[in-house]
Amino acid sequence: MQKNPFNSLLGKMIVTKEGKRLGFVRDITFETGSGEVIHLVVKDATPYTRNLNLERVGSNDLLIPYNAIIAIGDFLIVSEEDLV
């Protein structure tokens, strides 16, 4: 996967490869020692996303594992199989 500046990912829409909208990137969590990205924090999660069994932060934010991302362009495309 090519490198993307952190701020270029913020606010991007997250969709599944099947085209289902999941929400937008609010933030990114990473391992402080290695700098490895761990999760995308989702804002404005869709009802579909809230029904997935995703890890939660606080009451509203959902986490998508970074390894579920298959492509980054105008959208972040994730593999739904890698979310569960």
Secondary structure, 3 states (H helix, E strand, C coil): CCCCCHHHHCCCEEEECCCCEEEEEEEEEECCCCCCEEEEEEECCCHHHHCCCCEEECCCEEEEEHHHEEEECCEEEECHHHHC
